[in-house]
Amino acid sequence: MTNSDPVRQGDRIAKLLARAGIASRREVERMIAEGRVKLGEEVLTTPNTVLTSLRGVTVDGNPVKAAEAAKLYAFNKPPGLITAERDPAGRPTIYTALRNAMPEGAGRVMPVGRLDFNTEGLLLLTNDGGLKRAMELPSSGVPRTYRARTFGDITQNELEALAEGIEIDGMRYGNINANIERSTGRNRWIEVTITEGKNREVRRVLEHLGLEVSRLIRTAYGPFRLLDLPRGMAVELRTAEVEKFVATLKMPGKVDAKSPQDHARDRVLRGKR
């Protein structure tokens, strides 16, 4: 940027709406394409529209409220649910279950990452698009831990070799920490911790090693653990825990003056005032 270049004031509308918890950036872009987002009486036609605030912006005719303090919720996802707002095949989504699971007054939330249809366990939810993005990026290095019930032959030495990473069908997976918890014959429970969170990573790696995976449960995401949270229930995580975690988030670099975790930290702190 030269001295004569103007400094851009504000942010893209898609980023602002995601940060306000309306939806993920991708979903916001879809809403804009469908003509559901307005500034005053003007229908916005591009997610690249730059605004300094959300004053006067409506979605589906409803004014967008000022962003609330960033919050995180833990949800024990049952198997048989799609981690999406809607499913073209008509299968039930997490939002079907969340209607009765979320604490009163929680407002709209977005999933942090995804769990496959048949994968269960800890799914984090947030009202903050910046926090969601920061936690999902592989470069953030947030560990995700799973317990897998498998059938087949495997040794601990073979699992420990995954620490060097593995390539499957042209896809490279980085460091994986895997340990046999217990075995009965050829049935085993294996604990697996990954940091990239690529699509179906745990299942693909274990199946590549010749194992059949009959059950997969995520037990932890970063410092947050499933513990004894009942299946199908959700709880808000303590602000102090969220604040401590946000302060440790690693990012590869900053796209603008404030990175997603900076914005999230600001919103967590705002909730303490």
TORKERO-573574 format. One record per residue (C-alpha): z negated, y, x negated; residue number from 1. Coordinates in steps of 0.05 Angstrom, whole numbers. Example, Ala and Ser with C-alpha at 12.3 -4.5 7.8 and 13.67 -1.06 7.14 Angstrom:
// residues 2
+--------+--------+--------+-----+
|     zz |     yy |     xx |   n |
+--------+--------+--------+-----+
|   -156 |    -90 |   -246 |   1 |
|   -143 |    -21 |   -273 |   2 |
+--------+--------+--------+-----+
// end
This chain:
// residues 273
+--------+--------+--------+-----+
|     zz |     yy |     xx |   n |
+--------+--------+--------+-----+
|      0 |      0 |      0 |   1 |
|     19 |     69 |    -27 |   2 |
|    -20 |    132 |    -19 |   3 |
|     29 |    155 |     33 |   4 |
|     22 |     93 |     76 |   5 |
|    -22 |    104 |    138 |   6 |
|    -86 |     63 |    144 |   7 |
|    -82 |     20 |    206 |   8 |
|   -136 |     37 |    255 |   9 |
|   -161 |    -19 |    300 |  10 |
|   -143 |    -92 |    307 |  11 |
|    -91 |   -135 |    343 |  12 |
|   -107 |   -146 |    416 |  13 |
|   -107 |   -221 |    406 |  14 |
|   -161 |   -216 |    353 |  15 |
|   -203 |   -168 |    395 |  16 |
|   -200 |   -212 |    457 |  17 |
|   -217 |   -274 |    417 |  18 |
|   -275 |   -239 |    384 |  19 |
|   -299 |   -218 |    453 |  20 |
|   -300 |   -291 |    474 |  21 |
|   -243 |   -288 |    525 |  22 |
|   -206 |   -346 |    492 |  23 |
|   -180 |   -370 |    426 |  24 |
|   -125 |   -329 |    394 |  25 |
|    -73 |   -380 |    412 |  26 |
|    -96 |   -381 |    485 |  27 |
|    -98 |   -304 |    486 |  28 |
|    -27 |   -302 |    461 |  29 |
|     -7 |   -349 |    518 |  30 |
|    -43 |   -304 |    568 |  31 |
|     -5 |   -243 |    542 |  32 |
|     61 |   -281 |    547 |  33 |
|     44 |   -296 |    620 |  34 |
|     32 |   -222 |    634 |  35 |
|    -42 |   -231 |    649 |  36 |
|    -67 |   -177 |    601 |  37 |
|    -62 |   -103 |    617 |  38 |
|    -82 |    -37 |    585 |  39 |
|    -93 |      8 |    645 |  40 |
|    -33 |     -4 |    689 |  41 |
|     11 |    -26 |    631 |  42 |
|     24 |   -100 |    622 |  43 |
|     18 |   -117 |    548 |  44 |
|     76 |   -158 |    523 |  45 |
|     57 |   -173 |    451 |  46 |
|     -6 |   -199 |    417 |  47 |
|     10 |   -151 |    360 |  48 |
|    -12 |    -91 |    401 |  49 |
|    -64 |    -54 |    359 |  50 |
|   -125 |    -23 |    393 |  51 |
|   -189 |      8 |    369 |  52 |
|   -229 |    -20 |    427 |  53 |
|   -222 |    -60 |    491 |  54 |
|   -235 |     -1 |    536 |  55 |
|   -186 |     -3 |    595 |  56 |
|   -164 |    -75 |    580 |  57 |
|   -163 |   -125 |    637 |  58 |
|   -149 |   -199 |    639 |  59 |
|   -127 |   -227 |    706 |  60 |
|   -148 |   -160 |    736 |  61 |
|   -219 |   -165 |    709 |  62 |
|   -245 |   -113 |    660 |  63 |
|   -262 |   -141 |    592 |  64 |
|   -336 |   -130 |    577 |  65 |
|   -361 |   -107 |    510 |  66 |
|   -372 |   -165 |    462 |  67 |
|   -440 |   -198 |    468 |  68 |
|   -482 |   -222 |    410 |  69 |
|   -452 |   -283 |    376 |  70 |
|   -482 |   -348 |    401 |  71 |
|   -475 |   -421 |    385 |  72 |
|   -489 |   -479 |    432 |  73 |
|   -494 |   -553 |    418 |  74 |
|   -462 |   -600 |    468 |  75 |
|   -467 |   -676 |    467 |  76 |
|   -395 |   -692 |    488 |  77 |
|   -386 |   -758 |    524 |  78 |
|   -325 |   -801 |    510 |  79 |
|   -267 |   -793 |    559 |  80 |
|   -261 |   -717 |    557 |  81 |
|   -206 |   -674 |    527 |  82 |
|   -229 |   -617 |    482 |  83 |
|   -184 |   -566 |    516 |  84 |
|   -184 |   -519 |    575 |  85 |
|   -132 |   -559 |    612 |  86 |
|    -94 |   -624 |    603 |  87 |
|    -21 |   -633 |    626 |  88 |
|    -37 |   -705 |    641 |  89 |
|    -93 |   -686 |    687 |  90 |
|   -149 |   -718 |    647 |  91 |
|   -219 |   -688 |    652 |  92 |
|   -236 |   -635 |    600 |  93 |
|   -301 |   -613 |    568 |  94 |
|   -302 |   -553 |    616 |  95 |
|   -309 |   -602 |    674 |  96 |
|   -374 |   -626 |    644 |  97 |
|   -397 |   -558 |    619 |  98 |
|   -401 |   -530 |    690 |  99 |
|   -467 |   -566 |    698 | 100 |
|   -487 |   -573 |    625 | 101 |
|   -491 |   -501 |    599 | 102 |
|   -555 |   -459 |    603 | 103 |
|   -555 |   -409 |    659 | 104 |
|   -520 |   -344 |    641 | 105 |
|   -485 |   -372 |    580 | 106 |
|   -418 |   -342 |    599 | 107 |
|   -351 |   -365 |    572 | 108 |
|   -351 |   -407 |    509 | 109 |
|   -299 |   -438 |    463 | 110 |
|   -304 |   -504 |    425 | 111 |
|   -311 |   -501 |    350 | 112 |
|   -258 |   -552 |    328 | 113 |
|   -243 |   -612 |    370 | 114 |
|   -267 |   -682 |    385 | 115 |
|   -215 |   -733 |    406 | 116 |
|   -213 |   -761 |    477 | 117 |
|   -254 |   -823 |    458 | 118 |
|   -297 |   -790 |    405 | 119 |
|   -367 |   -769 |    426 | 120 |
|   -426 |   -731 |    400 | 121 |
|   -439 |   -661 |    374 | 122 |
|   -389 |   -608 |    395 | 123 |
|   -409 |   -536 |    379 | 124 |
|   -389 |   -481 |    427 | 125 |
|   -389 |   -406 |    415 | 126 |
|   -373 |   -341 |    451 | 127 |
|   -346 |   -311 |    386 | 128 |
|   -274 |   -321 |    365 | 129 |
|   -287 |   -298 |    293 | 130 |
|   -344 |   -347 |    284 | 131 |
|   -302 |   -403 |    314 | 132 |
|   -245 |   -390 |    265 | 133 |
|   -291 |   -384 |    204 | 134 |
|   -325 |   -451 |    220 | 135 |
|   -259 |   -487 |    232 | 136 |
|   -222 |   -468 |    169 | 137 |
|   -220 |   -526 |    119 | 138 |
|   -230 |   -474 |     63 | 139 |
|   -298 |   -457 |     92 | 140 |
|   -322 |   -526 |     70 | 141 |
|   -368 |   -538 |    130 | 142 |
|   -389 |   -612 |    129 | 143 |
|   -380 |   -655 |    191 | 144 |
|   -417 |   -721 |    195 | 145 |
|   -398 |   -781 |    238 | 146 |
|   -425 |   -850 |    252 | 147 |
|   -370 |   -902 |    263 | 148 |
|   -379 |   -971 |    292 | 149 |
|   -326 |  -1014 |    258 | 150 |
|   -302 |  -1086 |    253 | 151 |
|   -271 |  -1114 |    190 | 152 |
|   -284 |  -1125 |    117 | 153 |
|   -303 |  -1067 |     71 | 154 |
|   -348 |  -1058 |     11 | 155 |
|   -390 |   -999 |     -9 | 156 |
|   -349 |   -992 |    -72 | 157 |
|   -285 |   -984 |    -31 | 158 |
|   -318 |   -930 |     11 | 159 |
|   -344 |   -894 |    -51 | 160 |
|   -273 |   -890 |    -77 | 161 |
|   -259 |   -841 |    -19 | 162 |
|   -298 |   -789 |    -58 | 163 |
|   -234 |   -778 |    -98 | 164 |
|   -194 |   -767 |    -35 | 165 |
|   -138 |   -809 |     -6 | 166 |
|    -66 |   -800 |     16 | 167 |
|    -41 |   -832 |     80 | 168 |
|     31 |   -827 |    104 | 169 |
|     41 |   -764 |     63 | 170 |
|    -23 |   -731 |     87 | 171 |
|    -75 |   -716 |     33 | 172 |
|   -148 |   -720 |     52 | 173 |
|   -199 |   -690 |      4 | 174 |
|   -269 |   -713 |    -14 | 175 |
|   -300 |   -761 |     36 | 176 |
|   -372 |   -787 |     31 | 177 |
|   -378 |   -855 |     66 | 178 |
|   -436 |   -904 |     66 | 179 |
|   -450 |   -969 |    102 | 180 |
|   -512 |   -961 |    144 | 181 |
|   -520 |  -1032 |    168 | 182 |
|   -479 |  -1095 |    177 | 183 |
|   -480 |  -1155 |    222 | 184 |
|   -426 |  -1204 |    202 | 185 |
|   -362 |  -1163 |    201 | 186 |
|   -390 |  -1110 |    247 | 187 |
|   -414 |  -1047 |    210 | 188 |
|   -440 |   -978 |    224 | 189 |
|   -412 |   -930 |    173 | 190 |
|   -434 |   -857 |    162 | 191 |
|   -377 |   -811 |    142 | 192 |
|   -381 |   -738 |    120 | 193 |
|   -318 |   -696 |    114 | 194 |
|   -307 |   -622 |    100 | 195 |
|   -234 |   -611 |    120 | 196 |
|   -235 |   -635 |    192 | 197 |
|   -162 |   -653 |    196 | 198 |
|   -134 |   -684 |    259 | 199 |
|   -164 |   -754 |    271 | 200 |
|   -185 |   -755 |    198 | 201 |
|   -243 |   -805 |    203 | 202 |
|   -206 |   -854 |    248 | 203 |
|   -143 |   -851 |    206 | 204 |
|   -179 |   -863 |    140 | 205 |
|   -222 |   -921 |    166 | 206 |
|   -162 |   -954 |    200 | 207 |
|   -122 |   -946 |    136 | 208 |
|   -177 |   -986 |    101 | 209 |
|   -165 |  -1043 |    151 | 210 |
|   -224 |  -1028 |    198 | 211 |
|   -222 |  -1026 |    274 | 212 |
|   -262 |   -967 |    300 | 213 |
|   -294 |   -982 |    368 | 214 |
|   -340 |   -922 |    371 | 215 |
|   -342 |   -855 |    336 | 216 |
|   -399 |   -805 |    343 | 217 |
|   -405 |   -738 |    309 | 218 |
|   -478 |   -728 |    290 | 219 |
|   -476 |   -663 |    251 | 220 |
|   -434 |   -600 |    240 | 221 |
|   -459 |   -559 |    182 | 222 |
|   -535 |   -555 |    188 | 223 |
|   -534 |   -568 |    262 | 224 |
|   -551 |   -639 |    284 | 225 |
|   -543 |   -679 |    349 | 226 |
|   -612 |   -709 |    344 | 227 |
|   -637 |   -731 |    413 | 228 |
|   -595 |   -683 |    456 | 229 |
|   -579 |   -723 |    519 | 230 |
|   -506 |   -741 |    530 | 231 |
|   -470 |   -689 |    572 | 232 |
|   -522 |   -635 |    560 | 233 |
|   -518 |   -569 |    522 | 234 |
|   -570 |   -524 |    490 | 235 |
|   -567 |   -456 |    456 | 236 |
|   -583 |   -458 |    382 | 237 |
|   -636 |   -411 |    356 | 238 |
|   -612 |   -343 |    333 | 239 |
|   -649 |   -350 |    267 | 240 |
|   -613 |   -416 |    252 | 241 |
|   -545 |   -386 |    270 | 242 |
|   -558 |   -324 |    228 | 243 |
|   -578 |   -365 |    167 | 244 |
|   -517 |   -409 |    174 | 245 |
|   -468 |   -351 |    183 | 246 |
|   -494 |   -319 |    120 | 247 |
|   -473 |   -381 |     80 | 248 |
|   -403 |   -388 |    108 | 249 |
|   -351 |   -391 |     53 | 250 |
|   -283 |   -358 |     63 | 251 |
|   -222 |   -358 |     18 | 252 |
|   -212 |   -283 |     23 | 253 |
|   -212 |   -224 |     70 | 254 |
|   -154 |   -207 |    114 | 255 |
|   -181 |   -140 |    134 | 256 |
|   -242 |    -97 |    119 | 257 |
|   -286 |   -148 |    152 | 258 |
|   -276 |   -223 |    151 | 259 |
|   -290 |   -267 |    212 | 260 |
|   -360 |   -285 |    186 | 261 |
|   -375 |   -211 |    175 | 262 |
|   -359 |   -197 |    248 | 263 |
|   -399 |   -258 |    270 | 264 |
|   -459 |   -237 |    228 | 265 |
|   -456 |   -168 |    259 | 266 |
|   -457 |   -198 |    328 | 267 |
|   -514 |   -246 |    313 | 268 |
|   -555 |   -189 |    286 | 269 |
|   -537 |   -147 |    347 | 270 |
|   -572 |   -198 |    390 | 271 |
|   -637 |   -187 |    352 | 272 |
|   -640 |   -112 |    365 | 273 |
+--------+--------+--------+-----+
// end
